[in-house]
Amino acid sequence: MASLAVFSTFRGPEIPKLEALLFPSKSSNSPITLSYPLRSRQKITRIYASISSPGVRTSPDDLVASILSRVTKTDRGVLLTQEGHKEVAEVAQQLQKYCVDKPVKCPLIFGEWDVLYCSVPTSPGGGYRSAIGRLVFKTNEMIQVVEAPDTVNNMVSFSAFGFLDGEVSLKGKLRVLDDKWIQVVFEPPELKVGALDFKYGGESEVKLEITYVDEKIRLGKGSRGSLFVFQRRK
């Protein structure tokens, strides 16, 4: 269950003032249409020529829409093929170019997030998300909440055997390592199934790099290279 910690989200330290989020201006990939009228005695005929602008970069909004379309409804990456994972990684790498300079100090990291994707699909959720675990436990929600100044809460809700609802949660403390990396130390996981409510196991910790964040999504990369995509709930 320690691997549940891998999808940790984090909150940076209290920020005395909000930093401006500067993104490159949005570029358009739409072709440029030129219209040339040819005059005749009876009517005007128009000839249309389409010229695509060379070297136009895809905008952050387009990349965000692209990565969301690739990871939504994939059971957090389980249903993706190897080629599908490769495409997600390529879009994430392009988005990384638009990340703010010091993402750990960006107020947008705070909030409630859905865990939409992990490049190692069995990583978030631990044994509950393994091939055998998924036969018994159907994941309903996987949420991460980052609260100021340094609290991270991970929660996985599930149905066991199709009728028994349960929840596993982790509470952790965040520590900023540098402008992009954070470390979260988690308390032992808490399991709730029916009337049962107990903690088990020991502490766990995870290091995560914030590679992109905006009003819609957040991307993170674990110390072992796992890619995570989070979508904002609120």
Disulfide bonds with the S-S distance in Angstrom:
none
